[in-house]
Amino acid sequence: MNSKPVIAIQGGPASFHDVVAQQYFAPTEIQSLPCMTFQRVFASVKNGESDFGVLAIENSLAGSILGNYSLLHDYPVSIIGEAYLPIEQNLLALPGQSVKDIRVVRSHPMALLQCSNFLEEHPHLQALEAADTAESAREIRENNLTGVAAVASRAAAARYGLDILEECIQNYKDNYTRFLIISRQAAKDLSTANKASVNFRLHHRAGELAKILDVFRDLHINLSLIQSIPIMSKPSEFTILLDLEWDNYEDFKAAIAKVEPMTVEIKILGIYKRGVK
């Protein structure tokens, strides 16, 4: 019987999601469950294939991944934690090549977006989107692809025996990604919790959002993120996502109790301990 917790990750071994999973659950030894899409991560947590899931939600250069906010609203899962990972993107290829030999660069679309300046400076490179950074590196090695490079981590280069042709090719060196840890069950121990993600829908009346923000201000709740999320099934309608932080959990509970009657719908996506950058 496998006693290791199973962690669903978007991507494969040596991907950034894999690195976060290993770090977040350390020193516990885990078993990663590679998933090629974020929706597959959510599904595996929902149906019990995995105990937890790890998903990127926001990058300091590329912005928020709106689709994942929609999945958080739609799936019966809860955020139980968050982690920040410094992201270094590198150009990887089979040994014996230089950047001049490369014609195609493959990687996850978010990784390519983070390296847009480098790609613009090398117009001979054709950027092709792929499901994952590390998987792009694996495919180069397994298929012995010359003239093709991947944008991925140093860990991927080491795992698949690729050379780093150019290092740190992201647009800005101070590049990090925020990841969320999800579970079928909400966190039970809230003694260290100081952050929550809350999704709600408002009445279509002027000033409704301002009234809600006033409640959080008056109860000393800090707003660290506000994001509008389109409702896919209802064009021109959207929900509001707030990340809230506090010093006193009772203040948060009081704020939610006061805000709930003011909304059409409210869903607490998770209450958890704030991650450290």
Secondary structure, DSSP 8 states (H G I E B T S, - for coil): ---S-EEEEEB-TTSHHHHHHHHHHTTS--EEEEESSHHHHHHHHHTTS-SEEEEEEEETTTEE-HHHHHHHHHSS-EEEEEEEEE---EEEE-TT--GGG--EEEE-HHHHHHTHHHHHH-TT-EEEE-S-HHHHHHHHHHTT-SSEEEEE-HHHHHHHT-EEEES--SS-SS-EEEEEEEESS--S--TT--EEEEEEE--SSTTHHHHHHHHHHHTT-EEEEEEEEE-TTSTT-EEEEEEEE-S-HHHHHHHHHHHGGGSSEEEEEEEE-----
